Amino acid sequence: MPIIRIRALPRDGVDERAVAAAVARAVAAELGEDPRGTWVTWETVDAYAEGGVVPSKQPDDTHPPLAEIRSGPRPPDVVARMLRAVGDTLVRELGLERGNVFVVLDEVDPARLYDAGA
């Protein structure tokens, strides 16, 4: 079960709930899993400095949304597909310039994880 946390500046005309759902569907599709097993949270940030510039809204080409994926161990090709699915979906859904998203995946040791199915 991947858990994805997205933090970004506000963007006019964007429904963050719809974007979060689109990210969950994209990752689940890459994994061939039920979307209910992919969890996405969204946090709008008020202050985000990049190079000393602190805009009030999400620019197209700077201040990339920051996405963190937490997942159990996966093969490298699956990790790459998950990273791309999150990044490409955010670029498309937010109308950003290609590459203006930062996504990282942290592996969680299954012995250090509890969920209702464990």
Summary of the structure (lengths in Angstrom):
residues: 118
radius of gyration: 14.6
end to end distance: 11.4
largest distance: 45.2
contacts: 319
relative contact order: 0.24
helix: 35%
strand: 22%
